[in-house]
Amino acid sequence: LIGWDATGQWLEWAFEAPEAGDYQVTLRYASGRGWDIWRELKLDAAVPGDGFAKHTLKTTGGWGRAAAEWQN
């Protein structure tokens, strides 16, 4: 996505876990902006912990055209 920076925008995915348990969610992104951005992650409409309420995504130095421009 490009330009995902307006107040009130969101992305949503539905999925079913094969069984109850703990799962790791990894966000992989690239950002060529010259500033950090902030995002919030919710699971089942709730923020799962304080670290997800306003998570900082540092600029990666590019838009994902090279492997080094991607961060987890």
C-alpha positions in Angstrom: 0.0 0.0 0.0 1.2 3.5 -0.7 -0.1 6.6 1.0 -1.7 4.8 3.9 -1.5 7.9 6.1 -4.9 9.5 6.5 -6.6 9.5 9.9 -9.2 6.7 10.1 -7.8 4.4 7.5 -7.4 0.7 8.3 -6.6 -2.7 6.9 -8.4 -5.8 8.0 -7.8 -9.5 7.5 -9.9 -12.4 8.8 -8.2 -15.7 9.5 -8.8 -18.8 11.5 -6.1 -20.4 13.6 -6.0 -24.2 13.3 -6.0 -24.6 17.1 -6.0 -22.6 20.3 -2.5 -21.5 21.4 0.0 -18.7 21.1 0.9 -17.4 17.7 3.5 -14.9 16.5 2.3 -12.2 14.1 5.0 -10.5 12.0 4.5 -7.3 10.2 6.9 -6.9 7.2 7.1 -3.4 5.7 9.1 -1.0 3.7 8.9 2.8 4.0 10.8 5.3 2.0 9.4 8.3 4.0 11.9 10.5 5.8 10.0 10.1 9.1 8.7 7.4 11.4 5.1 6.3 11.2 2.8 4.9 13.9 0.3 2.1 13.6 -2.0 0.2 16.0 -2.7 -3.5 15.9 -5.9 -5.0 17.1 -7.0 -8.7 17.4 -10.7 -9.3 17.7 -11.3 -5.5 17.9 -9.0 -5.1 20.9 -5.4 -4.0 21.3 -3.6 -7.1 22.6 -1.1 -5.2 24.8 0.4 -1.8 25.4 3.2 -2.2 22.7 0.5 -2.5 20.0 -1.5 0.6 20.9 0.9 3.0 19.1 3.7 1.0 17.5 6.5 3.0 15.8 7.6 1.8 12.3 11.0 3.3 11.5 11.7 4.5 8.0 13.6 1.7 6.1 15.2 3.9 3.5 13.2 2.7 0.5 10.0 1.4 -0.9 10.9 -2.3 -0.9 12.7 -2.5 -4.2 15.7 -4.1 -2.5 15.9 -6.7 0.3 17.6 -4.3 2.6 14.7 -1.9 2.5 12.3 -4.4 4.2 12.0 -4.6 8.0 10.0 -6.9 10.3 
